[in-house]
């Protein structure tokens, strides 16, 4: 294991760990990313509104939380990176491949996630300056922006900020960062929610989000809800396992799991109360997909009083949510590099950051600037997203459920569960979660369709 050198931090299992509150806030920060603020609203719009939201809650409780507790338990039990923790609790080097899959997935996601995070930073600056609302061709502005060189500058800025935070260590960097920004994120959410709920016609959006119509649910919407519940908790990418390795033995993992799940759900709920009242108030199709955030919503902000202010706050909100996730994503390969190659934290951070920038560069350029970065009907960005999100992460999540459910005999003690609660949890890990995660994988990969 790597030890301190000057101001550099030790790896898991040493004195540089999360406090109880710091761990929960950091884990919530990992879960509350662009998935909650960007993807959740538009897939809810596509798959039935309130009915889909209720289905998402069921999936979060029935599958997401059991797998989350398993990941945290493996991390704290192994006291190492996502790969070595499997080896230490499993007792054989062969288990390390399961964890390395998560390390690879986190590295790949970070590479293209930083590109989108950079978009949010650019839009925050453009909104506050008023340039975003200088003309009403928001689709043209977005297309022009992503097809130029500017996204590379913002991608680099996101990576540099993330690297600076993570290089400062666990308690002095990641925890301190989340203790400041997670409460700030909640304040911004409440401000924007109040603004959205007071817009003319906002009631129709609230009704769409909170009054279920179960006739709109389909088998596909069930799998989408399950997939989002699973991935909104940052499962399968090693982040929760890595964070779990920095948790004190006195911390109740069961209580922490409930707190993280509750925080994730709260942020998703408030995001819905921002997006849907706003879209209904301005006649925007809430099911139009990713362009909802960067094209449709700027049009809405431009039409409301103090639109530059509220638009700027909204994109600052997205930028903060993105950063809390990039910090957890980069920590996964950083922890691996520190332990596997005996690097100092500082060295590991900046090598990984450089690698993410290089891998993410063709993703940033694949929106039209460089010909030839689209093949097989997908851009380089889309291929990275597809491979990481639809193949690596589901396989990583499946590995966690099978390992925890069948092979690790001491998991109940580490998780702090006994009696009926332990039996229910084990049943979910052995039979329910693996089958459902497998269905999500087969659906995401296009093998089964409805």
N, C-alpha and C positions, 0 to 999 in steps of 0.2 A: 504493500500500500504506500501511496505517496504521503509524505509528511510536509509540515510547514517549512517554508523558506521565506524568511522575512514576513511580508504581509499576506503570503499566499496560504490558501486554506488546505486543510487535510481532507481526505476523502471520507466517505461515510464510515460511521463507527467510531469517530474521534470526537473531540470536544466541539468542533464546529458543526452544530446541528441546529435544527429549527426549535424555537420555543413552541409551546402548544398552540397558541393563537397564530404564531407566524406560519406554522405548518398548514393549518386549515386555510388561512388566507392565501398562501402560495398555491395550495392545491385547487382552491376555488378559482384563482387567477388562471391556472392552467386550463381548467374546464371552461371558463368564461372567455371565449375567444371570438373570432369572427363567425364561428359556427352559430353561436347564439344570436349575435347581432345582425347577421347577414343571411345565413342559410336558413335558420329556423323560421323566420317570418315568411319567406317565399315558398318553402315547402309546405308550411301550414296553409298558405293560400292555395297551393296547388291541390292539396289532398283533403280538403274538407273543413278547414277552420277549427272550430271548437272540438269537433269529434276527433280530429287528428291530434289536437293538443291533449285531450284526455287519454288517447291511445299512447301518446308519447310518455305521459306520466306513468301509465301502467308498465310500459317497457323499461322505463328508468328504474322503477322500484323492483320489478321482477327479475330483470337481467343485469342492468347497469350496475346497481349497487352491490349485488353479490360478487360480480367480477372485480369491481373496484376494491372491495375488501380483500379479495384474493391477491390482487396486485400489491396492495399496501403490505399485506402479510409476508409475501415473498420478499419484498424489498427490505423490510425490517428484519426478517429472519436471516437473510443472507448478508446484510450489512455491506453490500457492494454495488457495483453497477448492474444494469439490467441483465447482463450476461452472467457475471460471476455469482450473482444472487441465486440464480437457478442452480448453478453448480454446487454452491455451498449447502443449500437446503436439500438438493436432490442427491448429493453424494457422488456424482459422476460427471466427468467433463462433457459427456455427450449432451447433457442438458443445456450447456452453454449456447448451443446453436439456436435454441428457442429465443433466448434473450437477445442474441446478436441480431436476430431478425427485427426486433423492436428498435435496436440501436440504428440499424440501417434505415428503417422506416422513418424514425424521427429526423435523421439527417436529411433524407430526401424531402420530407414535408417542409422542414425548415427552409430548404433551398428555394422552393417556389412560394411558400407562405410569406416569406420576406418581401417578395415582389408585390403581392396584394396588400400587405401591410404598408408598403411604401406608397401605394395609391391613396390610402386613407390619410397619410400625412400630407401628401400633396393637396388633396381636396380640402383638408382642414385649413391649410394656408390660403388656398384660393378662395374659400368661402369667407374667411375673416377679412381678407383684403377686398372682397367684393368682385374680384375678377371672374369668379365662377358664374356670377349672375350678370355679367356684362352683356351677354346676348342669350337668347332662349334656345339656341341649338345645342342642347345638352348632350344629345347623342353624338353630334359631330365633335364636340369638345372632348368627350371620352375617347372616341376612336382616334382622334389626333394625338391625344396624350399617350395612350398605351402603345401607339405605333412609332413613337419617337425615342430619343435617347434619355429623356428626363426620368423615366421610371428607374433607370439604372442608378441614378444619383440617389433617389429615395430608397431604393433597395439597399444600397451601401450604407445610408444613414441609419436605417433600421438595424442592420447587422452590427454597426459600430456601437449603437446605444445598447443593444442586447449584450454584446461582448463586454462592454464596460461594466454593466451590472453584474454579469455572471463571474467576471474575473475578480470581483470584490468578495466572493465567497458566498457561503450559505446564509449565515446570520447577518453578515455585514453588507451583503449585496442583494440576494434574492428575497430574503425575508423583509429587509428594510424597504425595498422597492415595493413589494406587495402590500405592506402595512400602510403605505402612503397612497398608492394608486387604487387599491380595491375599494376603500371607502370613498375616494374621489369619484370612482366609476359609478358607485351607487348614487351619489349626489347628482351627477350629471344625468343619470337615468331618470331620477325623480323629477328634475327640472323639465326634461324633455317630455316626460309622460304627462305632467300637468299641462304643458303647452299643447300637446296633441289632444288631450281630453277636452280642452276648451275650444277647439276648432269647430266651426259650423258643420253639422252633419257627422260629428265624431261618433255619435251614438250607434250609427249603423255599423261602424267598424268594431266597436266594442261588442255589439251583438253577434257579429260574425265570428269573433274570437272566443266568446264565452257561452254562446248558445249552440249546443251541439245538434247537428243533423246527421245521424248515424247512417242514413241512406247513402251518404257520399263516400263512406269508407269502402275500400276494396282490398283484396289480398296484397296488392302492390303497396298501398298506403300503409298497411301493417308492417311490411318489411322496411319501408322507408323510415317509419317511426322508430322501429327497433334499431335500425342502423344509426339513426341520429342520436338516440338515447345512449347507445354504446360509445359513439365517437365524441359526443359532446362532453363526456367525462374524461376525455383524453386516454381512453383505454386502448390497449394493443400497441402503443407506441413507446412504452417504457418510461413515460414521464412519471406516472404515479408510483411505479416500482422504484424509480430512482429517488423520488421525494420520500417514499416510505423508508428508505435506507438512512435518512437523516432524522428520523423520528425517535424521540426518547422512549425507553421501555415503559415508562409510566403513562404514556399517552394511550387512551382507549381508542383502538382502531375502529371499533364498532360505532362509537359516538362520532368519531372524525368522519367516517363514511357517510353517516346521516347528515352531518353538517355540510359536507362537500356537495352531496346530492341536493340538499335543500337550497344551498347557495346557487347552484347551477340552474335549478328550476325557477328560483326567484328572478334571476336575471333574464331568463328566457321569457317569463311571464310579463315582466315590465317591458321588455323589448317588443312583445306583441301589442302591448297597450300604447306603444309609441307608433309602430309601423301601421297597424290597421286603422286606427282613427285618422291618421294622416292620409293614407291612401284613399279611404272612403270619402274624406272631406274634399279631396281634390280630384276625385274621379279617376284614380290610378288603378290599373290592374295589378292587384297584389300578388298574382300568380305568375308574373312575367319572368321570373328567374333572377339571376345575379345582377342584371342591369337595373333592377329595382333600386339599388342603393346609389349607383353612380350616374344614373340618367333620370329615372322617374322622381326620386326624392328631391334632388336639387331643383327640379321644376316646381315641386310643391313648396320648398323653402323660398323660392324666388317670389312666390305669389302671396306669402304671408307677411304680416308686419314684423319688422326686425328679422327678416329672413337670413341676412348675413350672420347675425349673432347666433340664431338657433341652428343654422346650417353648419356654422363653424363648431359649435358645441357638439353637434351630432357626429361630425367626422373626428373631432378630438376623442369622443367616446369610443368610436371604432378603433382609432389609433391606440388608445390605452388598452382596450380589450385585446388587440393584436399583440401588443408588447408583453402582456402578462402570459400569453401563450408562447411567444418566441423564446422567452426566458426559460420556460420549462422544457421546450423542445431542444434547445441547444445544450442544456445541462445533461441530457441523456448521452450523446456521444462524448461530451467533455468528461463526464464521470468514467466512461469506458476508457478513454485515452489516458487519463490520469492513472488508473489502476493497471491497465494492460501494458502500457509502455513506460510507466514510471515517470510521466511528465509532471512538471509543476503545473498548477492550475492556470497560471497566466499563459504559459506556452501552449497548453492544450486548447484553451479558449480561442486564441488567435489563429491557430492552425485550423481548427474546426470552422471558425468564422470565414477564413479565406477559402476553405473548401466549399462551404455553402454558397459563397458569392460566385465562385467559378461555375459550380453546377447550376446555380440559378440564373446565370447570365443568359444562356440560350433560351431559358423560359421567359425572361423579361423581353428578349428580342423576337420572340416567336409570334408576336401579334401583328406582323406585317413589315417590320423594319428590315429583317434579313430574310431573303427568299430561301426556300429549302428547309426551313425548320418546321414545316408541316408535312406529315407523311402518314399514310394509312387513314386519312380522314381526320386526324387529330394533330394539333400543334404539339410542340415539345412540352409546353406547359401542361396541356391536357394529358399527355402520356405520363408525365411525372405524377400528376394528380391521380390518374387511373391506377397506375402500378402501386403507389403508396397506399391510397385510400381503399381501393377495391381488392387488392391482393395481399400486400404485406400486413396491413393492420388487422384484417379479419383473421389471417393465419396466426398472427401474434396473439390475438385475443382468444382464439381457439386453443392455442398452446397453453395459455394461462389456465383456462377452465379445465382442460384435461389433466394438466400437471397437478393443479390444486385439488381437483376432485378425486383423482385416482392414485397418484403416486407419492404425494407428500403426506406422510402419516402425522406429522406434528403441526399441521396447519391450524387445527382447532385451538390448540394452546396459544399459538402466536396471535391468532385473530381474537382471542378472548371470548370465544363462544363455547357454551356447553349445553347439554340437555337437548330440549326440543328445538331451540334456535339453531344449534349446530347441525342437527339432523336435517332441518328444512334447508339451511344454507348449502349443505353438502349435496342434497338432492338437486337443488337448482344448478350447482356447478357440474354435477355428473350427467344429468339427463336433460334439463331444460335449456340452459345456456348454450351448451355445445351444439345442440340441434338447431336452435334459432340462429346462432352466429353462422353456422354452416349455410343455412338458407340465405342469410344476408350476403354471404360471400358468393354463393351461386347466382343470386339475383344481381348483385353489383357487377359480377364478371360477365353478365349477359347469358349465362348458361340456362337459367330458368326465367321465363317471361310470363306475364299475365295479359 
